[in-house]
Amino acid sequence: SDGSIRLHQMTSEYPLMQWNDSTNGQPILALQWALTRPAVFFVLDASSNIYIWDLLENDLLPVAKQTIQLGNVVTMALLGEPEKTNGLLGIVLAKDSGQIDIQYVKKKWALP
């Protein structure tokens, strides 16, 4: 609820990494690892901002942030085929109006 993210290992109750206030205090609505690139994850906050984290590029801050302008995004899901190396990765965004948008991710965050 405060925008903090913690990365845990299954064998420990203590986080490996912790990022406090990663969304400037906005609650996190969804977080999902990229299906095609294991070091990348996406975060959606309550202000319809999507943060892209690439832990191989920067493990302190997100590498990109995108604000969705039209409509309030309430959840997201990722789509892609992990067994294929074409780097095709999409984000499905569900808005409070009932509209669904699909956006494709740049290949640099999608390629294995």
BAMI-452605 format. One line per 10 residues: number of its first residue (from 1); their letters; for each residue x, y, z of N, C-alpha, C, CB. Coordinates in Angstrom, 2 decimals, padded with zeros to 5 digits. Glycine has a CB too. Example, Ala and Ser with C-alpha at 12.3 -4.5 7.8 and 13.67 -1.06 7.14 Angstrom:
BEGIN
1	AS	013.19:-005.69:007.80:012.30:-004.50:007.80:013.20:-003.30:007.80:011.31:-004.47:009.05; 012.85:-002.25:007.08:013.67:-001.06:007.14:012.90:000.03:007.87:014.08:-000.60:005.72;
// end
This chain:
BEGIN
1	SDGSIRLHQM	000.81:-001.21:000.00:000.00:000.00:000.00:000.85:001.27:000.00:-000.92:000.00:001.20; 002.14:001.16:000.31:002.99:002.35:000.36:003.99:002.42:-000.80:003.75:002.39:001.67; 003.89:001.51:-001.74:004.78:001.51:-002.89:006.08:000.75:-002.68:005.10:002.90:-003.26; 006.20:000.04:-001.59:007.41:-000.75:-001.33:007.36:-002.08:-002.07:007.60:-000.98:000.18; 008.52:-002.51:-002.55:008.65:-003.80:-003.23:009.73:-004.58:-002.51:008.99:-003.63:-004.76; 009.47:-005.85:-002.27:010.46:-006.72:-001.65:010.64:-007.97:-002.51:010.04:-007.10:-000.20; 011.89:-008.33:-002.74:012.23:-009.52:-003.50:012.69:-010.58:-002.50:013.34:-009.23:-004.58; 011.95:-011.69:-002.46:012.24:-012.75:-001.50:012.75:-014.00:-002.18:011.01:-013.07:-000.68; 013.52:-014.75:-001.44:013.93:-016.09:-001.81:012.99:-017.03:-001.06:015.46:-016.37:-001.47; 012.59:-018.11:-001.67:011.60:-019.01:-001.06:012.07:-019.61:000.27:011.25:-020.12:-002.02;
11	TSEYPLMQWN	013.36:-019.67:000.50:013.88:-020.33:001.70:014.13:-019.38:002.86:015.15:-021.06:001.37; 013.80:-018.09:002.71:014.08:-017.13:003.76:012.92:-016.17:003.96:015.35:-016.35:003.44; 012.70:-015.78:005.19:011.64:-014.81:005.46:012.13:-013.38:005.24:011.14:-014.97:006.90; 013.44:-013.20:005.10:014.01:-011.87:004.91:014.21:-011.60:003.43:015.34:-011.73:005.67; 013.93:-010.39:002.98:014.07:-010.09:001.55:015.53:-010.03:001.10:013.39:-008.78:001.22; 015.76:-010.44:-000.15:017.08:-010.28:-000.77:017.32:-008.81:-001.12:017.19:-011.16:-002.04; 016.26:-008.16:-001.59:016.30:-006.74:-001.96:015.01:-006.11:-001.49:016.51:-006.54:-003.51; 015.08:-004.82:-001.21:013.88:-004.08:-000.84:014.00:-002.68:-001.41:013.68:-004.04:000.71; 012.93:-002.24:-002.08:012.88:-000.90:-002.63:011.72:-000.17:-001.96:012.71:-000.92:-004.19; 012.04:000.76:-001.09:011.01:001.54:-000.40:010.55:002.69:-001.29:011.54:002.08:000.95;
21	DSTNGQPILA	009.28:003.01:-001.20:008.72:004.16:-001.91:009.03:004.12:-003.41:009.25:005.45:-001.31; 008.96:002.94:-003.99:009.32:002.77:-005.40:008.34:003.45:-006.36:009.41:001.31:-005.73; 007.15:003.78:-005.87:006.13:004.42:-006.71:005.74:005.79:-006.15:004.89:003.53:-006.81; 006.66:006.42:-005.47:006.39:007.72:-004.84:005.20:007.67:-003.90:006.16:008.78:-005.91; 005.07:006.56:-003.20:004.02:006.42:-002.20:002.69:005.91:-002.71:003.81:007.70:-001.55; 002.55:005.72:-004.01:001.29:005.22:-004.58:001.17:003.72:-004.31:001.22:005.51:-006.10; -000.03:003.24:-003.96:-000.22:001.80:-003.78:000.06:001.04:-005.07:-001.65:001.50:-003.30; 000.61:-000.16:-004.93:000.88:-001.03:-006.07:-000.35:-001.90:-006.31:002.15:-001.90:-005.83; -000.85:-001.87:-007.54:-002.03:-002.67:-007.91:-001.64:-004.02:-008.48:-002.89:-001.91:-008.91; -000.51:-004.07:-009.20:-000.08:-005.33:-009.83:001.42:-005.29:-010.03:-000.81:-005.56:-011.19;
31	LQWALTRPAV	002.02:-006.48:-009.95:003.44:-006.67:-010.23:003.57:-008.01:-010.92:004.32:-006.60:-008.91; 004.31:-008.03:-012.02:004.46:-009.29:-012.73:005.83:-009.35:-013.40:003.34:-009.48:-013.77; 006.46:-010.53:-013.30:007.72:-010.77:-013.97:007.47:-010.93:-015.47:008.43:-012.02:-013.40; 008.43:-010.48:-016.27:008.37:-010.67:-017.71:008.41:-012.17:-018.01:009.52:-009.93:-018.43; 007.63:-012.60:-018.96:007.57:-014.02:-019.32:008.78:-014.44:-020.16:006.29:-014.31:-020.09; 009.41:-013.48:-020.83:010.47:-013.80:-021.77:011.85:-013.39:-021.29:010.19:-013.17:-023.08; 011.93:-012.62:-020.21:013.23:-012.13:-019.71:013.19:-012.13:-018.18:013.55:-010.67:-020.27; 013.82:-013.07:-017.53:013.68:-013.28:-016.09:014.12:-012.13:-015.19:014.43:-014.46:-015.72; 014.97:-011.23:-015.65:015.45:-010.14:-014.79:014.56:-008.90:-014.85:016.86:-009.77:-015.19; 013.48:-008.96:-015.61:012.61:-007.80:-015.81:011.26:-008.04:-015.17:012.44:-007.49:-017.32;
41	FFVLDASSNI	010.77:-007.01:-014.45:009.40:-007.07:-013.95:008.72:-005.72:-014.12:009.38:-007.50:-012.47; 007.40:-005.76:-014.11:006.57:-004.59:-014.35:005.70:-004.33:-013.14:005.69:-004.78:-015.62; 005.54:-003.05:-012.81:004.75:-002.65:-011.64:003.71:-001.64:-012.10:005.66:-002.05:-010.51; 002.46:-001.83:-011.70:001.38:-000.88:-011.96:000.99:-000.25:-010.64:000.15:-001.57:-012.63; 000.96:001.09:-010.58:000.53:001.76:-009.36:-000.88:002.33:-009.51:001.52:002.87:-008.99; -001.42:002.86:-008.43:-002.80:003.34:-008.40:-003.02:004.61:-009.22:-003.21:003.60:-006.97; -001.94:005.24:-009.69:-002.07:006.43:-010.54:-001.90:006.10:-012.01:-001.04:007.47:-010.13; -002.05:004.83:-012.37:-001.93:004.35:-013.75:-000.54:004.55:-014.34:-002.93:005.05:-014.63; 000.48:004.43:-013.50:001.87:004.44:-013.95:002.38:003.01:-014.03:002.77:005.30:-013.01; 003.10:002.71:-015.09:003.75:001.41:-015.22:005.25:001.64:-015.13:003.36:000.70:-016.57;
51	YIWDLLENDL	005.88:000.94:-014.20:007.32:001.01:-014.00:007.94:-000.28:-014.53:007.67:001.23:-012.49; 009.02:-000.12:-015.28:009.74:-001.28:-015.79:011.07:-001.36:-015.05:009.96:-001.19:-017.35; 011.28:-002.51:-014.43:012.52:-002.77:-013.70:013.31:-003.82:-014.47:012.23:-003.24:-012.23; 014.57:-003.53:-014.76:015.48:-004.49:-015.36:016.66:-004.61:-014.40:015.94:-004.05:-016.82; 016.67:-005.67:-013.62:017.67:-005.82:-012.57:019.09:-006.00:-013.11:017.31:-006.99:-011.71; 019.23:-006.39:-014.37:020.55:-006.50:-014.97:021.09:-005.13:-015.37:020.51:-007.43:-016.17; 020.19:-004.19:-015.64:020.61:-002.84:-016.04:020.76:-001.92:-014.83:019.59:-002.24:-017.03; 019.81:-002.00:-013.89:019.84:-001.13:-012.71:019.03:-001.82:-011.62:019.27:000.30:-013.02; 019.67:-002.15:-010.50:018.93:-002.81:-009.42:018.52:-001.85:-008.30:019.76:-003.94:-008.84; 018.66:-000.54:-008.55:018.26:000.46:-007.56:016.97:001.19:-007.92:019.36:001.46:-007.38;
61	LPVAKQTIQL	016.76:001.38:-009.23:015.61:002.17:-009.70:015.01:001.53:-010.95:016.04:003.62:-010.01; 013.75:001.85:-011.24:013.19:001.38:-012.51:013.94:001.99:-013.69:011.68:001.72:-012.60; 013.99:001.26:-014.79:014.68:001.76:-015.98:013.74:002.59:-016.87:015.25:000.60:-016.78; 012.44:002.48:-016.63:011.48:003.26:-017.41:010.18:003.41:-016.62:011.21:002.60:-018.79; 009.45:004.47:-016.95:008.13:004.71:-016.36:007.23:005.24:-017.47:008.21:005.72:-015.15; 006.03:004.69:-017.55:005.05:005.12:-018.55:003.73:005.41:-017.84:004.86:004.05:-019.66; 003.19:006.60:-018.05:001.89:006.95:-017.49:000.83:006.70:-018.55:001.86:008.42:-017.00; -000.21:005.98:-018.18:-001.33:005.73:-019.09:-002.31:006.89:-018.93:-002.02:004.33:-018.79; -002.51:007.64:-019.99:-003.27:008.89:-019.92:-004.78:008.72:-019.92:-002.88:009.75:-021.06; -005.29:007.90:-020.82:-006.74:007.84:-021.02:-007.36:006.72:-020.19:-007.07:007.63:-022.50;
71	GNVVTMALLG	-008.02:007.07:-019.10:-008.69:006.08:-018.27:-007.82:005.59:-017.14:-009.13:004.91:-019.11; -008.48:005.13:-016.11:-007.82:004.62:-014.92:-007.56:003.13:-015.09:-008.67:004.89:-013.65; -006.29:002.72:-015.05:-005.93:001.30:-015.18:-006.09:000.64:-013.82:-004.47:001.12:-015.74; -006.83:-000.48:-013.77:-007.09:-001.15:-012.50:-006.28:-002.43:-012.32:-008.56:-001.46:-012.38; -005.83:-003.02:-013.42:-004.97:-004.20:-013.33:-004.24:-004.40:-014.65:-005.80:-005.47:-012.96; -003.24:-005.27:-014.62:-002.48:-005.59:-015.83:-002.10:-007.06:-015.80:-001.21:-004.69:-015.95; -001.80:-007.57:-016.97:-001.28:-008.93:-017.12:-000.31:-008.90:-018.29:-002.43:-010.00:-017.34; 000.66:-009.80:-018.27:001.62:-009.88:-019.36:001.30:-011.07:-020.24:003.05:-009.98:-018.81; 001.58:-010.92:-021.52:001.40:-012.03:-022.44:002.65:-012.18:-023.28:000.16:-011.82:-023.33; 002.95:-013.41:-023.59:004.13:-013.73:-024.38:004.36:-015.23:-024.35:005.37:-012.99:-023.85;
81	EPEKTNGLLG	005.31:-015.68:-025.13:005.63:-017.10:-025.19:007.08:-017.29:-024.78:005.38:-017.67:-026.62; 007.30:-017.71:-023.52:008.67:-017.83:-023.01:009.55:-018.78:-023.81:008.63:-018.28:-021.60; 008.96:-019.77:-024.47:009.77:-020.74:-025.20:010.24:-020.21:-026.55:008.98:-022.02:-025.41; 009.69:-019.07:-027.00:010.11:-018.49:-028.27:011.09:-017.35:-028.00:008.89:-017.98:-029.08; 012.05:-017.18:-028.91:013.07:-016.16:-028.72:012.84:-014.94:-029.60:014.44:-016.74:-029.01; 011.59:-014.70:-030.03:011.32:-013.56:-030.91:011.19:-012.25:-030.15:010.05:-013.82:-031.71; 011.19:-012.30:-028.81:011.14:-011.08:-028.02:009.79:-010.40:-028.01:012.14:-010.14:-028.51; 008.74:-011.13:-028.32:007.41:-010.55:-028.32:006.81:-010.65:-026.92:006.50:-011.26:-029.36; 006.56:-009.49:-026.30:006.01:-009.41:-024.96:005.00:-008.28:-024.94:007.12:-009.21:-023.89; 003.81:-008.55:-024.44:002.77:-007.54:-024.39:002.24:-007.35:-022.98:001.64:-007.90:-025.31;
91	IVLAKDSGQI	001.67:-006.17:-022.75:001.02:-005.86:-021.48:-000.45:-005.63:-021.78:001.67:-004.59:-020.78; -001.29:-006.36:-021.08:-002.74:-006.17:-021.19:-003.16:-005.28:-020.03:-003.51:-007.56:-021.18; -003.81:-004.17:-020.35:-004.24:-003.21:-019.33:-005.76:-003.18:-019.28:-003.68:-001.80:-019.63; -006.32:-003.38:-018.10:-007.77:-003.30:-017.91:-008.08:-001.98:-017.22:-008.31:-004.52:-017.09; -008.99:-001.21:-017.80:-009.35:000.10:-017.26:-010.68:000.02:-016.52:-009.44:001.16:-018.38; -010.92:000.99:-015.65:-012.15:000.99:-014.87:-013.40:001.18:-015.73:-012.10:002.07:-013.82; -013.23:001.63:-016.96:-014.35:001.78:-017.89:-014.75:000.45:-018.53:-014.00:002.78:-018.98; -013.93:-000.60:-018.32:-014.16:-001.89:-018.95:-013.34:-002.09:-020.21:-015.62:-002.06:-019.27; -012.66:-001.05:-020.66:-011.82:-001.12:-021.86:-010.55:-001.91:-021.57:-011.47:000.29:-022.37; -010.13:-002.69:-022.55:-008.89:-003.48:-022.47:-007.95:-002.96:-023.55:-009.17:-005.02:-022.65;
101	DIQYVKKKWA	-006.71:-002.65:-023.16:-005.68:-002.23:-024.11:-004.54:-003.22:-024.06:-005.17:-000.79:-023.79; -003.93:-003.46:-025.23:-002.73:-004.29:-025.30:-001.62:-003.43:-025.87:-002.96:-005.58:-026.17; -000.51:-003.37:-025.15:000.65:-002.62:-025.61:001.84:-003.57:-025.66:000.94:-001.38:-024.69; 002.66:-003.41:-026.67:003.83:-004.26:-026.79:005.05:-003.56:-026.20:004.08:-004.64:-028.26; 005.91:-004.37:-025.59:007.09:-003.89:-024.89:008.27:-003.85:-025.85:007.40:-004.78:-023.67; 009.13:-002.84:-025.68:010.34:-002.76:-026.51:011.14:-004.05:-026.37:011.22:-001.52:-026.11; 011.75:-004.45:-027.47:012.48:-005.72:-027.49:013.62:-005.75:-026.47:013.04:-005.98:-028.87; 014.20:-004.62:-026.11:015.32:-004.64:-025.18:014.89:-005.11:-023.79:015.94:-003.25:-025.08; 013.59:-005.03:-023.47:013.09:-005.54:-022.19:012.37:-006.87:-022.34:012.16:-004.53:-021.57; 012.33:-007.37:-023.56:011.59:-008.61:-023.81:012.47:-009.76:-024.29:010.53:-008.35:-024.82;
111	LP	013.58:-009.46:-024.94:014.43:-010.52:-025.46:015.10:-011.30:-024.34:015.49:-009.95:-026.40; 015.16:-012.62:-024.47:015.80:-013.44:-023.41:017.29:-013.14:-023.30:015.60:-014.93:-023.70;
// end
